Amino acid sequence: MASPHARAARIAGGLLAGALALTGCSSDNVSCSGTSCTATLNGDGASAEILGTKLEFAGTKDGRATLGVGDASVSCAEGERISAGPLSVTCTKVGDGTLELTASLG
């Protein structure tokens, strides 16, 4: 049977690994805090992995940004919040060839 200190160390290690997995930032254009991330995608085909989900920018048209999320395609206007796979995404800025967004789980 493990000592209380060894058990505590295993639990702390597991919690740290879980916290690192939740931050899920794998791109230079992504910044995460807790379970929320912001990203800036510039140019068609720009991508980022956020909270374990790949997002790919497919461009803008008529003030709407198109975004591939996993196998799905979604679009949003500036200020609009959408569900995209496991993520809730708010398109904070939609510009010509640029998308800034905030994403969180749920």
N, C-alpha and C positions, 0 to 999 in steps of 0.2 A: 504494500500500500504506500502511495506517495505521501511525502510529508506535506503539511499545510503550505509551506513556502513553495514547494515544487508545484503544487496544484495552483496556487495563486499566480505563479510565473506563467504556467500554461494558459490560464484564463486571460491574463493580461496580454500575452502574445496573440491569442486568438482575437481579442477585442481590437488590438492594433491592426492585425491583418484585415479584419472586417472593415475598420475605418478607412484603411488605405484602399480597399476595393471599392468602397462607396465614393471616394473622391474621383476615381476613374478618369483622371485627365491623362491623355496620352499624346497630346498635341501641343505645340508651342502656342497655338491660337486659342487655347482653352484655359480658363481659370476656374477652379472649384473651391467652394467653401461649404463644408458639411455635405448635404445631399443636393446642392444646387450648383450649377455650372453656367458660366457665360462663355460664349464663343463668337469669334468674328470669322466669317468665311468670305474670302475674296476670290472672285472668278469662278466660272462654271467648272465643276468637278472638284472644287475645294472640299476637303472632308476633315472630319474630326471624330474621335471616339469619345463619347460622353457617357459616363456611368454604365459602361459595358455595351453601349449601342452605337453603331456607326451611323453618322449623319453625312450626307453628301449634298452639296449645294448644286442645283441644276439651273440656276439663273433666275432672273426677274422679268416680269412682263406685266404691264398695266398696274404697277404698284404692288404686285404680289410676288413673293418669293416661292419657288418650288424647291422642295427638299426631299431627298430620298432618306428614309429611315428604315434600316433593315431592308426588307423586301417591298415596303410600301412607299408610295409617293404622296406627299401632302403639300398644301400651299397655304400661305398666310400673308396677311397684310400687316403693315406696321401697327404695333400695339395689340394685335390679335393673339389669343391664346388657343392652342390646338392640342389635341392628343395625338401622339405619334409613337406607336408601339407602346413600350413601357414608360415613355417619357411624356411629361407635360411641357410643351414648348411655347414660349412667348417670343414672338418676333419683335424685338425692341427697335430695330432700325432696318428698313428695307431701302436700299439704294440701287443705283445702276451698277449691277455686277457685284454687289456687296450685301451681306446679311449679317446682322448682329442679333444674337438670340440668347435667351436664358432657358435652361432646361433643368427639370427636376424629376425625380421618380414619381409616378402617379399622375 
